Amino acid sequence: MNSDQNSQTIGRANRKELLAWALYDFANSGYTTVVQTTIFSAYFVGVVAGAEQGIAPGLSTLLWSLAIGIANFIVMISGPLIGAVADHRACKKLFLLISSIGCIFSTALLALAGPGDIGLAMVLVTFSAIMFASGENLIAAFLPEIVPEESMGKMSGYGWSLGYFGGLLTLGICLAYITWAKQHGLSATHFVPVTLLITAAIFALAAAPTFLWLRERATPSALNESLSNLQISYARLAHTFKEAARFRDLLRFLITLGVYQSGVSTVVVLSAVYAQEVMGFDTQSLIVLVMVVNVTAAIGAFICGHLQDRIGSVPSLAITLIIWIIAVIAALLADKPALMWLAGNMIGLAMGASQSVGRALVGKFSPTERAGEFLGLWGLVNRLSAIVGPLSYGLINYWSNGNHRLSLLSTLSFFIIGLFLLFQVNERRGKAAAMLNNEG
């Protein structure tokens, strides 16, 4: 398909279809906020694998990190392959449906995990995280098809912003139920499972418009019946890496992304544990904090979506990394809940911005007809960072007998190193390389 045909294809996305794409971010955000960030992560560390189960200090945090790490390792390997097959067979939407159903059902099944059910909880968390991350890669691969390059930053920002409001809605409903449950004398072993069912239901309902309205624009490549999908995937990926010199700024940015995203991933899956174990936040306080943080994250994603289309993605990202550094230092120094609230909201502002600009920049550096494959690499790097960041935190926490402040120092280093690496990325040259490939 030539560049003119690509432009015509991209231009056919109407407002309803763009909304359908963005609504998927709204739908799946409840999973990250409830399962990975707030309620279930703290519940796992404090109840499922808590001290009452005879677990050594720091081990429950390490087990949680391992479950997330295993999931992300699997997606790191499978993500680019799935993206390549989806491009070759033009079946991104089908794969997205399968991953969504898997995440929804495994999230609901987590309601069965109670005190001492460590193995069951780890298996279900691992599987649900695999399904979630696979869907995240696939929905991102639609972006170059539905908007032109100059609008990717804005559209990515809309998606992230709407996603944070989805997380906010899910948490708000969960908070209302938890408040009611506590008023009636019910414990966490009762109300946490219900919040997981609420999360699964919202995911299913909010994702429905995506599958009703979003179209698969890609067309299948010519089939070679002598090759399996796996062989085709490896062949396409091998070709991608052989052409690495042509996309050197994409590769440089992927390395940069891998470093700073290790810090982001750590905050996502362990911030509630830190607030609970270090600052003494209870479940209700955690939910209220994360709800407010979701608002600032939505604002950050929205502002950065517009800002990067004006001043460029690299300068916008540099600003957000500086905010990240200040926010983590504030969390390290916090000795009162008020300081943790300040740090949390700075983290929210930076998180929304950095995640929005990262996805958009990879989209800008990706040739249109290979968007699924290159955004699969984006997913690979995200998954690698989601292994390195949380696992480093968990290991340091275990070796230090539960010293969370020492563990957070490793998180700070990821943002500082990422900021220095970012200055090696030339945005204009990266975009030119992608356009040259399209014209070819």
Sequence and secondary structure as in RCSB ss.txt:
>XXXX:A:sequence
MNSDQNSQTIGRANRKELLAWALYDFANSGYTTVVQTTIFSAYFVGVVAGAEQGIAPGLSTLLWSLAIGIANFIV
MISGPLIGAVADHRACKKLFLLISSIGCIFSTALLALAGPGDIGLAMVLVTFSAIMFASGENLIAAFLPEIVPEE
SMGKMSGYGWSLGYFGGLLTLGICLAYITWAKQHGLSATHFVPVTLLITAAIFALAAAPTFLWLRERATPSALNE
SLSNLQISYARLAHTFKEAARFRDLLRFLITLGVYQSGVSTVVVLSAVYAQEVMGFDTQSLIVLVMVVNVTAAIG
AFICGHLQDRIGSVPSLAITLIIWIIAVIAALLADKPALMWLAGNMIGLAMGASQSVGRALVGKFSPTERAGEFL
GLWGLVNRLSAIVGPLSYGLINYWSNGNHRLSLLSTLSFFIIGLFLLFQVNERRGKAAAMLNNEG
>XXXX:A:secstr
  HHHHHHHHTT  HHHHHHHHHHHHHHHHHIIIIIISHHHHHIIIIITSGGGT  TTHHHHHHHHHHHHHHHHH
HHHHHHHHHHHHHHT HHHHHHHHHHHHHHHHHHGGG  TT HHHHHHHHHHHHHHHHHHHHHHHTTHHHHS GG
GHHHHHHHHHHHHHHHHHHHHHHHHHHHHHHHHTT  HHHHHHHHHHHHHHHHHHHHHHHHHH           T
TS HHHHHHHHHHHHHHTGGGGHHHHHHHHHHHHHHHHHHHHHHHHHHHHHHTT   HHHHHHHHHHHHHHHHHH
HHHHHHHHHHH HHHHHHHHHHHHHHHHHHHHH  SHHHHHHHHHHHHHHHHHHHHHHHHHHHHTS GGGHHHHH
HHHHHHHHHHHHHHHHHHHHHHHHTTS HHHHHHHHHHHHHHHHHHHTT  HHHHHHHHHHHHH 
